[in-house]
Amino acid sequence: GIRGFYVNLTDTATVIKAGFWEEGVDLKILHDDVMRIKAAEEDANHEIFVTGYPMLYAWIHHYSGQLIQILFLTFAVLAGLLFFYFRSKLGLFVPLLSGALSAVWGLGFASIMGYHIDPLILVVPLLLSARALSHGVQSLERYLEAYVRLGDKNEAIIEAYTYLYKPSVIGILTDGLGVLTIAVSTIPLMRNLAFFSSFWVISIYVSTVMLHPVLLSMLPPPGQKALKGRKPKEVSIEEIGQVRRITARPGDLFYSKICHGLIFLATGWRTKAAFALVLVIIVGGGIYSRQLKVGDTSPGRAIFYKDHPYNAAADIMNNEFVGAAEMILVVAGKEKGAMKDREVLGEMAAMQSFCDTLENVGGTVTIIDVVKRLYRMYHEGDPKWAMLPENPTHLAQMFFTLGASMAPGELDRLVSLPDYTNASITIYFQKLDHKTITDAVARLKGYIERHPPQKVTFQLVGGVMGILAAVNEEVEWSYWINLGIIFMTTFIICVIAYRSIVTAIILIIPLVVSQILCEILMLVLGIDVNINSLPVAAVGVGVGIDYSFFIMSRMAEEYHRTQDYFVTHYEAVTSTGKAVVFTATTMVAGTILWVFSSFKFQAEMGILLAFLMVVNAVGALVIVPVLVAVFGPKILLKYKVGGSGGPSSRDVNLAAQCVN
């Protein structure tokens, strides 16, 4: 029990193990104390490496300050881009106030409910903030467009929010219910995150849909002086052009060029090519993405980079010793003192021998190992006496000697004292991945079915590997259930809102494409689905559906007015689509900052979310128009729109160009 477990085979390294009560550990103090001891004890001939789950979370807590800094830097970038886009205090103040209110309510709800936010999922609040930002930008953009055309603040507010109310409510409802589906998991962390995130999303209804009209009615609109004392019908083309110049932003040209490029991709022969590409992604990509693994890497390698001190220590444990990952098999006696029974110990020894044959096992430890060594010691150290005593009296003497010579608590990890009713088999693995865990559990279950014990029960499984086995099983189940419920909920809401199954299918397809491409990217980057990445992936599914709702609603509005699909497509993408492009590019600029995190996991999530933003925007601005063209634009007539008539944004643009 020494070689390989506490001292390596070359006598150049040793292991010191420490246990902690989870509830009483101060992770900051733990990290600081360990680093202090490490610095004090290391010298030119000795180097200290620290690993294990307590140290894993101590490192995570150590970097939490850096994560918060990146989070605030991200919000600063978002604020800067908002000002660049709108070039007004109104454009900066209104969306940020709405986002801040939702954040305060969401975090306040988490605090009241006693939920704790894991530093690893800080990207989720960023995603939720993206929802508020998206709704805020859409509403403000539509208000400014209406104001330029109507010249009256109150009429512009009424028209803008009459049109936006339905897609906004549909988007918020879909996002809120979609996030809530994470609660199907039985993992407390996941359920708490589901309730907290869902409340945050639903609060956007109050902070944006309800509050924005009130705020805008109290604030002066852009170009108010140019139209002072004039009614909308009295406004001349020259004055509309003047207001257009006042409200124009330097960034309009950049976003407009992107929109025109996206229109180009969805028109002419490219419509059929884009439709064919969508089918290829759904079929081919769907098959390929089934290779996505659950818990395929060790926790340290999923969170930190390969050269991180934590992973370096884990590598030494796996290469120089029996392994860093423990799986504990509980041997529960049916009667008191069961572990003193020779028959029970024989069954336990057989199980231990079987455990040694499992893949990637470095060694096993049980109370039997201690008894055998003690019995050998009583026979002058002769190796052939390293066995379980056949005589019950001799066996009882061994247990008496152990109980009398060991310090209090020293044998607790091997056998329950003082009654000797239960024991454990600790299995050390040198590799920690999903296949190793599932294969080990499956083989252990098979052995128990073939060799059912009579006086004890083998209970599977504890330790780090046991916890990961349970978590991975739950994650794998809940991931697919989450996706199924999200798609089903979104489809039902779309059918109810747009009164068309075909329209619902059109809106679901970009969501499916986005999810498949997300899974393919996870495969390419080596990101596995685990308890940390699942919430991000699940919440990210609904990020793009809002874009599709806004585009579809604007297309329906324009088609009702013009009955011309080309004009409908152009109007929707160059107006509402411009706000979608801005929101997507802004969130890409914000999330990409996470690449500079010391966490490999956060950097990967930053790349993943940036990719999702782009794919969702392209899905809404290219795939939705393509599918509308394929299925026929008359399906847009089934969606009822509200608001007043009048010239469109395109008419105003043309008028402004004539004036200029």
KALIN-V575337 format. One record per residue. RES is the residue in three letters. NEAR is the number of other C-alpha atoms within 12 Angstrom. D_CENTER is the distance of its C-alpha to the mean C-alpha in whole Angstrom. Layout:
# KALIN-V575337
RES | NEAR | D_CENTER
RES | NEAR | D_CENTER
This chain:
# KALIN-V575337
GLY | 22 | 41
ILE | 21 | 42
ARG | 20 | 42
GLY | 29 | 38
PHE | 31 | 37
TYR | 23 | 38
VAL | 20 | 40
ASN | 22 | 39
LEU | 16 | 42
THR | 13 | 43
ASP | 15 | 44
THR | 17 | 42
ALA | 25 | 39
THR | 25 | 38
VAL | 28 | 35
ILE | 16 | 35
LYS | 17 | 33
ALA | 14 | 32
GLY | 13 | 30
PHE | 15 | 29
TRP | 11 | 28
GLU | 14 | 24
GLU | 8 | 25
GLY | 11 | 28
VAL | 18 | 26
ASP | 20 | 26
LEU | 26 | 23
LYS | 22 | 25
ILE | 19 | 28
LEU | 27 | 27
HIS | 26 | 26
ASP | 18 | 29
ASP | 17 | 32
VAL | 24 | 31
MET | 22 | 31
ARG | 14 | 34
ILE | 17 | 35
LYS | 17 | 34
ALA | 16 | 36
ALA | 14 | 39
GLU | 15 | 39
GLU | 15 | 39
ASP | 11 | 42
ALA | 9 | 43
ASN | 9 | 43
HIS | 14 | 40
GLU | 20 | 36
ILE | 27 | 34
PHE | 29 | 30
VAL | 34 | 28
THR | 33 | 25
GLY | 33 | 24
TYR | 34 | 21
PRO | 30 | 23
MET | 36 | 23
LEU | 31 | 19
TYR | 29 | 18
ALA | 28 | 21
TRP | 36 | 20
ILE | 33 | 17
HIS | 27 | 19
HIS | 25 | 21
TYR | 27 | 19
SER | 26 | 17
GLY | 19 | 20
GLN | 24 | 19
LEU | 32 | 15
ILE | 25 | 17
GLN | 18 | 20
ILE | 31 | 17
LEU | 33 | 16
PHE | 22 | 19
LEU | 22 | 20
THR | 33 | 18
PHE | 31 | 19
ALA | 22 | 23
VAL | 25 | 22
LEU | 37 | 21
ALA | 33 | 24
GLY | 24 | 26
LEU | 32 | 25
LEU | 37 | 26
PHE | 26 | 29
PHE | 23 | 30
TYR | 34 | 29
PHE | 31 | 31
ARG | 22 | 33
SER | 28 | 34
LYS | 22 | 33
LEU | 30 | 33
GLY | 39 | 30
LEU | 27 | 28
PHE | 27 | 29
VAL | 39 | 28
PRO | 42 | 25
LEU | 36 | 24
LEU | 28 | 26
SER | 41 | 24
GLY | 41 | 20
ALA | 31 | 22
LEU | 29 | 23
SER | 39 | 20
ALA | 34 | 18
VAL | 24 | 21
TRP | 26 | 21
GLY | 34 | 17
LEU | 30 | 18
GLY | 22 | 21
PHE | 25 | 20
ALA | 27 | 18
SER | 15 | 21
ILE | 14 | 23
MET | 16 | 21
GLY | 16 | 21
TYR | 22 | 17
HIS | 22 | 16
ILE | 29 | 13
ASP | 26 | 11
PRO | 28 | 12
LEU | 43 | 9
ILE | 36 | 7
LEU | 37 | 9
VAL | 46 | 8
VAL | 41 | 7
PRO | 41 | 10
LEU | 43 | 11
LEU | 46 | 10
LEU | 43 | 12
SER | 45 | 14
ALA | 49 | 14
ARG | 51 | 15
ALA | 44 | 18
LEU | 48 | 19
SER | 49 | 19
HIS | 52 | 22
GLY | 46 | 24
VAL | 49 | 24
GLN | 44 | 25
SER | 45 | 28
LEU | 43 | 29
GLU | 42 | 30
ARG | 39 | 31
TYR | 43 | 34
LEU | 43 | 35
GLU | 40 | 36
ALA | 43 | 38
TYR | 39 | 39
VAL | 47 | 41
ARG | 44 | 42
LEU | 38 | 43
GLY | 39 | 44
ASP | 37 | 44
LYS | 34 | 41
ASN | 26 | 41
GLU | 28 | 42
ALA | 33 | 39
ILE | 40 | 36
ILE | 27 | 38
GLU | 29 | 37
ALA | 41 | 34
TYR | 38 | 32
THR | 28 | 34
TYR | 37 | 33
LEU | 43 | 29
TYR | 35 | 29
LYS | 33 | 28
PRO | 42 | 25
SER | 42 | 24
VAL | 33 | 24
ILE | 38 | 23
GLY | 41 | 20
ILE | 43 | 19
LEU | 35 | 20
THR | 40 | 18
ASP | 47 | 15
GLY | 38 | 15
LEU | 37 | 16
GLY | 42 | 13
VAL | 46 | 11
LEU | 34 | 14
THR | 39 | 13
ILE | 44 | 11
ALA | 32 | 14
VAL | 30 | 15
SER | 33 | 14
THR | 22 | 17
ILE | 25 | 14
PRO | 20 | 15
LEU | 29 | 12
MET | 40 | 10
ARG | 25 | 13
ASN | 31 | 14
LEU | 43 | 10
ALA | 39 | 11
PHE | 31 | 15
PHE | 39 | 14
SER | 49 | 12
SER | 39 | 14
PHE | 34 | 17
TRP | 43 | 16
VAL | 51 | 16
ILE | 36 | 19
SER | 37 | 21
ILE | 43 | 20
TYR | 34 | 23
VAL | 28 | 25
SER | 36 | 24
THR | 41 | 25
VAL | 42 | 27
MET | 26 | 29
LEU | 28 | 29
HIS | 41 | 30
PRO | 32 | 33
VAL | 20 | 34
LEU | 28 | 33
LEU | 35 | 35
SER | 21 | 38
MET | 15 | 39
LEU | 20 | 38
PRO | 21 | 40
PRO | 33 | 39
PRO | 34 | 40
GLY | 25 | 43
GLN | 25 | 45
LYS | 16 | 48
ALA | 26 | 48
LEU | 32 | 49
LYS | 19 | 50
GLY | 12 | 53
ARG | 18 | 52
LYS | 18 | 51
PRO | 25 | 48
LYS | 17 | 51
GLU | 17 | 53
VAL | 23 | 51
SER | 23 | 52
ILE | 28 | 50
GLU | 22 | 51
GLU | 31 | 50
ILE | 41 | 46
GLY | 29 | 46
GLN | 30 | 47
VAL | 37 | 44
ARG | 37 | 42
ARG | 24 | 43
ILE | 25 | 42
THR | 34 | 38
ALA | 26 | 38
ARG | 25 | 35
PRO | 18 | 35
GLY | 22 | 32
ASP | 26 | 33
LEU | 16 | 34
PHE | 19 | 31
TYR | 29 | 29
SER | 27 | 32
LYS | 19 | 32
ILE | 29 | 29
CYS | 33 | 29
HIS | 27 | 33
GLY | 22 | 31
LEU | 34 | 29
ILE | 34 | 32
PHE | 24 | 34
LEU | 28 | 31
ALA | 34 | 31
THR | 29 | 35
GLY | 17 | 38
TRP | 15 | 38
ARG | 21 | 34
THR | 26 | 33
LYS | 23 | 34
ALA | 20 | 33
ALA | 30 | 29
PHE | 32 | 30
ALA | 19 | 30
LEU | 24 | 27
VAL | 31 | 25
LEU | 21 | 27
VAL | 18 | 26
ILE | 27 | 23
ILE | 27 | 22
VAL | 19 | 25
GLY | 18 | 25
GLY | 26 | 21
GLY | 23 | 20
ILE | 16 | 22
TYR | 22 | 21
SER | 26 | 17
ARG | 20 | 18
GLN | 21 | 19
LEU | 30 | 15
LYS | 29 | 15
VAL | 41 | 13
GLY | 38 | 14
ASP | 31 | 16
THR | 28 | 16
SER | 39 | 17
PRO | 45 | 15
GLY | 37 | 17
ARG | 30 | 17
ALA | 35 | 13
ILE | 37 | 13
PHE | 30 | 16
TYR | 22 | 19
LYS | 22 | 21
ASP | 17 | 24
HIS | 23 | 22
PRO | 24 | 25
TYR | 35 | 23
ASN | 31 | 23
ALA | 25 | 26
ALA | 30 | 27
ALA | 36 | 25
ASP | 30 | 27
ILE | 29 | 30
MET | 36 | 30
ASN | 28 | 29
ASN | 24 | 32
GLU | 27 | 35
PHE | 35 | 34
VAL | 36 | 33
GLY | 35 | 30
ALA | 43 | 27
ALA | 39 | 25
GLU | 37 | 27
MET | 42 | 27
ILE | 34 | 29
LEU | 38 | 32
VAL | 30 | 33
VAL | 39 | 37
ALA | 29 | 38
GLY | 31 | 42
LYS | 20 | 43
GLU | 19 | 46
LYS | 19 | 47
GLY | 25 | 48
ALA | 31 | 46
MET | 40 | 45
LYS | 40 | 49
ASP | 32 | 50
ARG | 26 | 51
GLU | 23 | 49
VAL | 32 | 46
LEU | 41 | 46
GLY | 25 | 47
GLU | 30 | 44
MET | 43 | 42
ALA | 30 | 43
ALA | 22 | 43
MET | 37 | 39
GLN | 33 | 39
SER | 24 | 40
PHE | 25 | 38
CYS | 36 | 35
ASP | 26 | 36
THR | 22 | 36
LEU | 30 | 33
GLU | 26 | 31
ASN | 29 | 30
VAL | 34 | 32
GLY | 31 | 33
GLY | 35 | 35
THR | 39 | 36
VAL | 38 | 37
THR | 37 | 39
ILE | 38 | 42
ILE | 41 | 44
ASP | 29 | 44
VAL | 28 | 45
VAL | 37 | 48
LYS | 32 | 49
ARG | 27 | 49
LEU | 31 | 51
TYR | 31 | 54
ARG | 21 | 54
MET | 19 | 55
TYR | 21 | 58
HIS | 16 | 59
GLU | 13 | 60
GLY | 15 | 56
ASP | 15 | 57
PRO | 15 | 54
LYS | 16 | 56
TRP | 19 | 55
ALA | 21 | 52
MET | 29 | 51
LEU | 35 | 51
PRO | 30 | 54
GLU | 19 | 56
ASN | 16 | 58
PRO | 17 | 56
THR | 15 | 59
HIS | 22 | 57
LEU | 27 | 54
ALA | 24 | 54
GLN | 20 | 56
MET | 31 | 53
PHE | 34 | 50
PHE | 20 | 53
THR | 19 | 53
LEU | 30 | 49
GLY | 25 | 49
ALA | 16 | 52
SER | 14 | 51
MET | 15 | 47
ALA | 11 | 46
PRO | 14 | 44
GLY | 16 | 41
GLU | 17 | 41
LEU | 27 | 41
ASP | 22 | 38
ARG | 22 | 36
LEU | 29 | 38
VAL | 37 | 40
SER | 27 | 40
LEU | 27 | 43
PRO | 22 | 46
ASP | 19 | 46
TYR | 31 | 45
THR | 28 | 43
ASN | 37 | 40
ALA | 39 | 38
SER | 41 | 36
ILE | 41 | 35
THR | 43 | 33
ILE | 44 | 31
TYR | 41 | 30
PHE | 39 | 28
GLN | 32 | 28
LYS | 36 | 25
LEU | 37 | 22
ASP | 32 | 20
HIS | 32 | 19
LYS | 26 | 22
THR | 31 | 24
ILE | 43 | 23
THR | 31 | 23
ASP | 22 | 27
ALA | 35 | 28
VAL | 33 | 27
ALA | 20 | 28
ARG | 23 | 32
LEU | 33 | 32
LYS | 23 | 32
GLY | 18 | 34
TYR | 24 | 37
ILE | 26 | 37
GLU | 13 | 38
ARG | 11 | 40
HIS | 18 | 42
PRO | 20 | 41
PRO | 25 | 43
GLN | 21 | 45
LYS | 26 | 45
VAL | 31 | 42
THR | 29 | 38
PHE | 34 | 35
GLN | 24 | 32
LEU | 32 | 29
VAL | 29 | 27
GLY | 27 | 26
GLY | 27 | 25
VAL | 30 | 22
MET | 41 | 22
GLY | 31 | 23
ILE | 27 | 20
LEU | 35 | 18
ALA | 36 | 20
ALA | 29 | 19
VAL | 33 | 15
ASN | 38 | 15
GLU | 29 | 17
GLU | 29 | 15
VAL | 36 | 12
GLU | 29 | 14
TRP | 24 | 16
SER | 32 | 13
TYR | 38 | 11
TRP | 26 | 14
ILE | 23 | 15
ASN | 34 | 12
LEU | 33 | 13
GLY | 23 | 17
ILE | 26 | 17
ILE | 39 | 15
PHE | 34 | 17
MET | 23 | 20
THR | 30 | 20
THR | 43 | 19
PHE | 31 | 22
ILE | 26 | 24
ILE | 33 | 24
CYS | 35 | 25
VAL | 23 | 28
ILE | 21 | 29
ALA | 31 | 28
TYR | 31 | 30
ARG | 20 | 32
SER | 24 | 32
ILE | 23 | 30
VAL | 28 | 30
THR | 41 | 29
ALA | 36 | 26
ILE | 29 | 26
ILE | 41 | 26
LEU | 46 | 23
ILE | 42 | 21
ILE | 36 | 22
PRO | 46 | 20
LEU | 44 | 17
VAL | 38 | 17
VAL | 39 | 18
SER | 42 | 15
GLN | 42 | 13
ILE | 35 | 15
LEU | 38 | 16
CYS | 42 | 12
GLU | 40 | 12
ILE | 30 | 16
LEU | 29 | 14
MET | 34 | 12
LEU | 24 | 15
VAL | 19 | 17
LEU | 19 | 15
GLY | 24 | 15
ILE | 37 | 11
ASP | 39 | 11
VAL | 40 | 9
ASN | 40 | 9
ILE | 42 | 8
ASN | 37 | 6
SER | 41 | 4
LEU | 44 | 5
PRO | 44 | 3
VAL | 41 | 2
ALA | 45 | 4
ALA | 48 | 6
VAL | 45 | 7
GLY | 43 | 7
VAL | 46 | 10
GLY | 50 | 12
VAL | 52 | 12
GLY | 49 | 15
ILE | 54 | 17
ASP | 50 | 19
TYR | 52 | 20
SER | 49 | 22
PHE | 54 | 23
PHE | 42 | 25
ILE | 48 | 26
MET | 54 | 27
SER | 47 | 29
ARG | 47 | 31
MET | 47 | 32
ALA | 38 | 33
GLU | 40 | 35
GLU | 40 | 37
TYR | 32 | 38
HIS | 26 | 39
ARG | 25 | 41
THR | 24 | 42
GLN | 20 | 42
ASP | 22 | 41
TYR | 29 | 38
PHE | 24 | 38
VAL | 29 | 39
THR | 36 | 36
HIS | 45 | 34
TYR | 35 | 35
GLU | 38 | 35
ALA | 41 | 31
VAL | 46 | 30
THR | 39 | 32
SER | 42 | 31
THR | 49 | 28
GLY | 49 | 27
LYS | 42 | 27
ALA | 43 | 25
VAL | 50 | 22
VAL | 43 | 23
PHE | 43 | 23
THR | 42 | 20
ALA | 43 | 18
THR | 34 | 20
THR | 37 | 20
MET | 45 | 16
VAL | 34 | 16
ALA | 31 | 19
GLY | 36 | 16
THR | 43 | 13
ILE | 33 | 15
LEU | 34 | 17
TRP | 36 | 14
VAL | 27 | 16
PHE | 24 | 18
SER | 31 | 16
SER | 27 | 18
PHE | 37 | 14
LYS | 30 | 14
PHE | 41 | 10
GLN | 40 | 10
ALA | 30 | 12
GLU | 39 | 11
MET | 45 | 8
GLY | 40 | 11
ILE | 33 | 12
LEU | 40 | 10
LEU | 48 | 9
ALA | 36 | 13
PHE | 33 | 14
LEU | 44 | 12
MET | 44 | 14
VAL | 33 | 17
VAL | 37 | 17
ASN | 46 | 16
ALA | 45 | 19
VAL | 40 | 21
GLY | 46 | 21
ALA | 50 | 22
LEU | 51 | 25
VAL | 48 | 26
ILE | 46 | 25
VAL | 53 | 26
PRO | 51 | 29
VAL | 40 | 30
LEU | 39 | 29
VAL | 39 | 31
ALA | 31 | 34
VAL | 27 | 34
PHE | 22 | 34
GLY | 20 | 37
PRO | 33 | 36
LYS | 24 | 38
ILE | 31 | 35
LEU | 41 | 34
LEU | 28 | 38
LYS | 25 | 36
TYR | 33 | 34
LYS | 27 | 36
VAL | 30 | 35
GLY | 23 | 37
GLY | 24 | 38
SER | 21 | 42
GLY | 21 | 43
GLY | 21 | 44
PRO | 24 | 44
SER | 31 | 40
SER | 34 | 38
ARG | 25 | 40
ASP | 23 | 43
VAL | 32 | 43
ASN | 28 | 41
LEU | 19 | 45
ALA | 25 | 47
ALA | 26 | 45
GLN | 17 | 46
CYS | 15 | 50
VAL | 18 | 50
ASN | 16 | 49
